Amino acid sequence: MWFAGPARRLPAAGRKGALRLGLHLEPGMRVGLFGGSFNPAHEGHAHVAETARRRLGLDKVIWLVSPQNPLKSSHETADLSHRLAGARRLANERGMIVSDAETRIGAQYTIDTVRALQARYPRVKFVWIMGADSLASFHRWRGWTQIMREIPVAVVSRPWIALKARYAPAARRFARFRRPSSQARLLPGAKPPVWVFLRGPFNFQSSTALRERQRRPTS
């Protein structure tokens, strides 16, 4: 899920749902949480997930397909089952998992998801993964500082936005907690706030471009 909110108590159904996530995670695992609406999923998402998995030495990366992006109307977002299927077609590398955990938890905001997973798997070393495009707008998420203070964060460079992201409000606010990319493998299990910015070859695909292409009439 893209957006964070203030701490809140999950509804009863959400607390029970957190126990039925279908995620088989063992103590000591290094696990990346990669949230988004994936509307639709594309090679750029796969690039971010795989870059983080490899550079951070993660055992697994969980693609958390959100029920609904709260800044977009429901008609802009494809059905959850369709987005899950699209993500699964791309996340076919070893260690990649596509999950509807946020729906099962009943979480409305990212901070709820993070806390529910940390409570359910207290000995798993979680890292939140995002593309640089998300970092550029991260300060607009409600309660965004809570995420930074409660889970290590890995940001993967994306085309056109990398420079802007590095000088975004979130990057400036937490500048002293940024570690060099050479220390990326130390991120899982590190005490937050702590984050890294990972550079690498760009993948130029985007969900916006794909949706525009799908809207064009075919001849």
N, C-alpha and C positions, 0 to 999 in steps of 0.2 A: 504494500500500500504506500502511496506517495506521501500522504500527509499525516502530520503529527498533531496531537492535541493534548490538552491538559490531562494529568493523571486522573483516572476515574476507576470506579469499581465495575468490573465486567458483570453483565447480567448473569443470572444463575445458569441459563442455557449456555452462555459463553464459557463459564468456568468448567462445566461438564464437558463441553465440546473440546476444550484444550487437552482433555485426557484421551481423546479419540482422534488424534491428528493423522494417524497412519504414517508417522515419521519414526523410523527405527534409528535412533541416534544413541551411540554408546558414550559413556563417560570418557572425557579426554579428547573427544573428536574436535577438530577444528572445522567449523561450519560457517559458511557465508550465507547471509539472508539477502536476497536480491528481490526487492519489491517493486511492483508496478502494475499498471493496468494491462500492458502488453496488448495494445489495441491498434494494429495487430503486432504480434511478436515478429522480430526480424533479425537478420544476421548481426546487426549492431548490438542487440541485446546479448546474443550468443558470444560476441567478441568481449563485451564487458564481463560477463560471467566467467568465461574461460581465462581471460587475463587475470582476474582476481584469484581464481582457483590456482593457477600456476604460480603467480608471483607471491601469493601469501602462503602457499603450501597447504591448501585446504583439503580436507577429506571429502567434503561435500559442499555443493552450492544449491540452496533451495530457492527456486523461483516462486515467490509468493504472489500469485495472481489475485489482485484485489477484486472484491465484488463490484465496486463502483468508485471511480475517481470523483471525489466530492466537489471538484471545481468544474466538472463537465456534466451536462444534462444526460440523462439516461439514453436518449436517442443517439447520442454521439458515441456511445460505448457498446460494442458488440456483446452478445450474450456470453455469460461466464464460461459455459461449456465450450463455446466456439474459441474463446481466447485460451482456455486451458489446452485444447487440442492443438492450436497453433504453436503454443509454447513447447508442447511435448515433441512436436516435429523437429524443433530446433535444438532442444536440450537433450540431445542423444549421446552426449559424451559421457565417459565414465565419471561418476561422482555428481552428476546433475540430477536434481529432483524437481519436478513441477508439482506444486501443491495448492490446494484451496484451503489451506489452514486458516486463513483470515476469516473465511466464511464459517468454518467449523467453530472457531473461537467465538465468533460474534463480535469481533473487534471492528470499531469504526475508524480508529486512528492507528498510525504506525507504532506509537509508544505503547499502546495496549498490546499489540502483537508482540513487540519485543519483550515486554514484561511477562506476558503469558508463556512465551517459549523459554525464557530464562528461568521462570518458576518451575516449569514442567521438566526442564533438562538442566538442573543447576550445575552440573559438572561438565557441560559441553561449552566449548570456547567459541562463542558466537562473534561474528563480525558483520556489520551492516555494509552492503555494497551499493554504490550508486554511480551512475555516469556523471561526467562533469557538467552536463546540461542540468541535472538535478541539483548539483551543488550551487549553480548560478542562481537558482530560485529558492534555495533551501530556507532562506530567512523569511519567506512568505508562509511557510508551514506553521501552523499554530503549535507552540510548544517545541519548536525545533531544537532549542538548546537542551531540552531534556534528553533527546536522543543522543546528542553528542556526549552528554555526561553519563550515559548509562550503557553505552555499547561502543566498542572501537569501530571506526568508520574507514572504509577504503573507497577512494574516488578514482575512477578510471577515466582517463582523458578521452574526449569525444571531439569530432571535427567542428570547426568554426567557433566553438565555445570555450576551448581549453584556457585561453588567456583570460577571458572574462571571468571564468569560474575561479581562477586562482586569486582574483582580486574581489570576489563577491563578499558581501557582508559576513557570511558564515565563515569563509576562509580567513578574513581579517580578525573576526571576533575570537577564533580559536587558533590563531597563527602560532602562538607559543607552544601549542600542543601537537603541532605537526611534526612528524618524524620523517627523515629522508627515506626515499624509496628503497635505498639499500638495506633498510631495516624492516622491510615489509613483512618478512617472515616472523618478526617478533610481535606483530600486531595482534594475532589471536591470543587471547588470554591476558593482554596488557590491560592495565587499569585505566579506564576512561576518565576524563576526555583524552583521546589520542586518535590521530588519523594520519593517513598517507595519501599522497597524490601519485598515481601510477601512470607514467607516460608509456606510449607504445605505438605501433602502427595503427592508423585510423581505419575504422570501417564507416563508410559514409551513408549507410542506410538509416532511415528514420521512420517511425510510425506515421508521422504526418504526411511524408512524401508518399508512402504506400497507400494511405487512405485517399489521397488526392488522385493517385493513379487508378484506384479502384472505381472512383466516381466518374472518370472520363468515359464517354460513350465509345463503344468499339465499332469499327467500320466493317 
